[in-house]
Every structure is written in C-alpha cells, then in structure tokens.
C-alpha cells in the first residue's frame, strides 16, 4: 500500500513537471490542427499490433501442449491491457493472462511460461530495430554519443535480464534465499519454479515456433512504431519513420522503470527530452506522448468491457447451474 502511494506521489510530481513545460496557447493551436483521420489510422494500426501479439502468443502456447482459439486469446489480451492501464503495476495484466490461460490448459506453469516468453520477445526486438535506426541515422544525429550510450545501456539491460532468468542463475541465488526458506516452502516455490523452467526448456525443442514468434515481434513492433509516427504527423511533427524506430524503443524502455503508475510522467518526460533534440517543441512532444498513451487507455477500456461482460456471462452460468 505504501509503495503504491509513493508511486502515486511520484506520478503526480512527474506529471506536474512535464505539464509545466506545456505552453497553453501552443497546446490549443496544436489541438485544433490535429488531423483526425490520421488518429483513426494510428488506432487501426494499433489494433493490428494487438492481433499480431495475440497470434504470437498462440504460436508460443502450442508447443506446450495447448490449443486455444485466437479469439479467446485476443479477449485475454484486451483484459490484460485493462489491468495494465488501471492497476498500479503493469505486471497485473500478465498475471491475469496467466490465470485466464490456465483455466483453458489446466496448468499455470505452462501458461506462465508462454506469457513470459511472449513478453520477452516483445521486449528483445526493441534492441535490433533501435540499433538499425541508429546506424542508418548516425551521420545526421545530434548528440550521437548520448544515443550510443542509450543503445549500449539497452543491450546491457537485456543481457542482464536474460542471465537473471536462467535456471543456473536461480540455483546460484539459492543460498541468498535461505532466510526466506520457510515462506518459500509454504508457497511450494521450489517445485513451482522447477515446473516453470521445465516448460521454458520445452521451447528448445520448438525453435521454429520461437523464430516465428520473434519475426512476429519484429512485425508487431514495426506496426506500433508506424502508428506512433502517424500520430506525430497528425500533430505536425515531421520526422522520418527512421527517427521513430530509433526513439520509440527508448521511450518504451524508459516508461517501464517502476517509479510511476503505468509509466505516466516517465513516458512523457523521455519523449520530451528526445524530441527536443530534433527541434520539436515540448508542448507537441508531451501531446504526442499523451496520444500514444491514450490509444492504450482505449484498448484498456475495451478490455474492461470484455472483462465485465465475461463476468456477467459466468455469473448467469453459475446461477443456471445452481438452479439445475
């Protein structure tokens, strides 16, 4: 509870700082000049991204011995976005996805393995697309050293994350967990972790599925970057698509820093600092960040409707079963 209150305070402070950079007159002008058709086009591309992500997830579920329909998984994905946007942490949505899928598979560990690999692939492709854009734009980039440092930091982060989740790393960490042994035993953590890694190891026998999921991740992230570029165009921010392939992965990694609620304030601040290097006004940079977040909020609201409707259907089914 205290942690959430602290994050709320940080979110409010960051938002206040970011909004202090917004010029009201320019905000009014930019709002009046927004090209609505481009907003709809950007949202349509975002929906394409969601369905690509869902298809990627389905591909990763199959090697674990489960077969779940694409429409059902899509509903789970939208519900995940509802919890990600309206709960204190973005992990909440993935927990719900695991629980939803486990109801179909009967196995939480396999569901967790599929969600973990699906999430990691979505993150890992940020590095190659950002590096490719950096190499392409390198001769014309301002602050080239800063961008190089950011790319290097992203690479180190991903390598460290990969090493951290290895089974061998967990074994080495066991002596450090001895003070928590009674709690871990009550949670049956050792068996659960072993079961999870057994399912993760299963992907070594299905590298074709992992490769297909990786390629879908590249396509999905590319569609997402294009949707962000279209949003920028709708605001009169005329940078190339390559610039957004460079910038959006950095924004995405930045907003995942667990200091604020749903990355609010961090996303806007990183966007402001990066676009300022290319001559974009702080006002339009912040407005672009809010538009990008707004699309995810809309998807979250759709997920809330799906979640509410599902609860209504399940409630009616329980009443019918009780009456029978």
DATASUL-V207228 format. One record per residue. N is the residue number from 1. RES is the residue in three letters. D_FIRST is the distance of its C-alpha to the first C-alpha in whole Angstrom. Layout:
N & RES & D_FIRST
N & RES & D_FIRST
//
This chain:
1 & UNK & 0
2 & UNK & 4
3 & UNK & 5
4 & UNK & 5
5 & UNK & 6
6 & UNK & 9
7 & UNK & 10
8 & UNK & 11
9 & UNK & 12
10 & UNK & 14
11 & UNK & 15
12 & UNK & 17
13 & UNK & 19
14 & UNK & 20
15 & UNK & 21
16 & UNK & 23
17 & UNK & 24
18 & UNK & 26
19 & UNK & 27
20 & UNK & 29
21 & UNK & 31
22 & UNK & 32
23 & UNK & 35
24 & UNK & 35
25 & UNK & 39
26 & UNK & 39
27 & UNK & 36
28 & UNK & 38
29 & UNK & 41
30 & UNK & 39
31 & UNK & 37
32 & UNK & 41
33 & UNK & 42
34 & UNK & 40
35 & UNK & 42
36 & UNK & 40
37 & UNK & 42
38 & UNK & 41
39 & UNK & 37
40 & UNK & 38
41 & UNK & 40
42 & UNK & 36
43 & UNK & 34
44 & UNK & 37
45 & UNK & 37
46 & UNK & 33
47 & UNK & 34
48 & UNK & 36
49 & UNK & 34
50 & UNK & 32
51 & UNK & 35
52 & UNK & 36
53 & UNK & 32
54 & UNK & 32
55 & UNK & 36
56 & UNK & 35
57 & UNK & 32
58 & UNK & 35
59 & UNK & 37
60 & UNK & 35
61 & UNK & 34
62 & UNK & 38
63 & UNK & 39
64 & UNK & 36
65 & UNK & 39
66 & UNK & 37
67 & UNK & 38
68 & UNK & 36
69 & UNK & 37
70 & UNK & 36
71 & UNK & 36
72 & UNK & 33
73 & UNK & 31
74 & UNK & 31
75 & UNK & 30
76 & UNK & 27
77 & UNK & 27
78 & UNK & 26
79 & UNK & 23
80 & UNK & 22
81 & UNK & 22
82 & UNK & 21
83 & UNK & 17
84 & UNK & 17
85 & UNK & 18
86 & UNK & 16
87 & UNK & 13
88 & UNK & 10
89 & UNK & 12
90 & UNK & 16
91 & UNK & 16
92 & UNK & 15
93 & UNK & 18
94 & UNK & 20
95 & UNK & 19
96 & UNK & 20
97 & UNK & 23
98 & UNK & 24
99 & UNK & 23
100 & UNK & 26
101 & UNK & 28
102 & UNK & 28
103 & UNK & 29
104 & UNK & 32
105 & UNK & 33
106 & UNK & 32
107 & UNK & 30
108 & UNK & 27
109 & UNK & 28
110 & UNK & 30
111 & UNK & 28
112 & UNK & 25
113 & UNK & 28
114 & UNK & 30
115 & UNK & 26
116 & UNK & 26
117 & UNK & 29
118 & UNK & 29
119 & UNK & 26
120 & UNK & 28
121 & UNK & 31
122 & UNK & 30
123 & UNK & 28
124 & UNK & 32
125 & UNK & 34
126 & UNK & 32
127 & UNK & 34
128 & UNK & 38
129 & UNK & 38
130 & UNK & 36
131 & UNK & 39
132 & UNK & 42
133 & UNK & 41
134 & UNK & 41
135 & UNK & 44
136 & UNK & 46
137 & UNK & 45
138 & UNK & 45
139 & UNK & 48
140 & UNK & 47
141 & UNK & 44
142 & UNK & 43
143 & UNK & 41
144 & UNK & 42
145 & UNK & 40
146 & UNK & 37
147 & UNK & 37
148 & UNK & 38
149 & UNK & 36
150 & UNK & 33
151 & UNK & 35
152 & UNK & 35
153 & UNK & 31
154 & UNK & 31
155 & UNK & 33
156 & UNK & 32
157 & UNK & 28
158 & UNK & 30
159 & UNK & 32
160 & UNK & 29
161 & UNK & 27
162 & UNK & 30
163 & UNK & 31
164 & UNK & 27
165 & UNK & 27
166 & UNK & 31
167 & UNK & 32
168 & UNK & 33
169 & UNK & 30
170 & UNK & 28
171 & UNK & 31
172 & UNK & 32
173 & UNK & 28
174 & UNK & 28
175 & UNK & 29
176 & UNK & 26
177 & UNK & 24
178 & UNK & 26
179 & UNK & 24
180 & UNK & 22
181 & UNK & 25
182 & UNK & 24
183 & UNK & 21
184 & UNK & 22
185 & UNK & 25
186 & UNK & 23
187 & UNK & 22
188 & UNK & 25
189 & UNK & 24
190 & UNK & 28
191 & UNK & 29
192 & UNK & 27
193 & UNK & 27
194 & UNK & 31
195 & UNK & 31
196 & UNK & 29
197 & UNK & 31
198 & UNK & 34
199 & UNK & 33
200 & UNK & 33
201 & UNK & 36
202 & UNK & 38
203 & UNK & 37
204 & UNK & 40
205 & UNK & 42
206 & UNK & 42
207 & UNK & 42
208 & UNK & 43
209 & UNK & 40
210 & UNK & 38
211 & UNK & 41
212 & UNK & 41
213 & UNK & 37
214 & UNK & 37
215 & UNK & 40
216 & UNK & 38
217 & UNK & 35
218 & UNK & 37
219 & UNK & 39
220 & UNK & 35
221 & UNK & 34
222 & UNK & 37
223 & UNK & 37
224 & UNK & 34
225 & UNK & 35
226 & UNK & 38
227 & UNK & 36
228 & UNK & 34
229 & UNK & 38
230 & UNK & 39
231 & UNK & 36
232 & UNK & 37
233 & UNK & 41
234 & UNK & 40
235 & UNK & 39
236 & UNK & 42
237 & UNK & 40
238 & UNK & 43
239 & UNK & 42
240 & UNK & 43
241 & UNK & 42
242 & UNK & 42
243 & UNK & 40
244 & UNK & 37
245 & UNK & 37
246 & UNK & 37
247 & UNK & 34
248 & UNK & 32
249 & UNK & 31
250 & UNK & 30
251 & UNK & 28
252 & UNK & 26
253 & UNK & 25
254 & UNK & 24
255 & UNK & 21
256 & UNK & 20
257 & UNK & 19
258 & UNK & 15
259 & UNK & 14
260 & UNK & 14
261 & UNK & 13
262 & UNK & 16
263 & UNK & 18
264 & UNK & 19
265 & UNK & 20
266 & UNK & 21
267 & UNK & 23
268 & UNK & 25
269 & UNK & 26
270 & UNK & 27
271 & UNK & 29
272 & UNK & 31
273 & UNK & 31
274 & UNK & 33
275 & UNK & 35
276 & UNK & 36
277 & UNK & 38
278 & UNK & 40
279 & UNK & 41
280 & UNK & 39
281 & UNK & 37
282 & UNK & 34
283 & UNK & 34
284 & UNK & 35
285 & UNK & 33
286 & UNK & 30
287 & UNK & 31
288 & UNK & 32
289 & UNK & 28
290 & UNK & 27
291 & UNK & 30
292 & UNK & 29
293 & UNK & 25
294 & UNK & 26
295 & UNK & 28
296 & UNK & 25
297 & UNK & 24
298 & UNK & 27
299 & UNK & 27
300 & UNK & 23
301 & UNK & 25
302 & UNK & 27
303 & UNK & 25
304 & UNK & 23
305 & UNK & 27
306 & UNK & 28
307 & UNK & 25
308 & UNK & 25
309 & UNK & 29
310 & UNK & 29
311 & UNK & 27
312 & UNK & 29
313 & UNK & 32
314 & UNK & 30
315 & UNK & 30
316 & UNK & 34
317 & UNK & 35
318 & UNK & 33
319 & UNK & 35
320 & UNK & 38
321 & UNK & 38
322 & UNK & 37
323 & UNK & 40
324 & UNK & 42
//
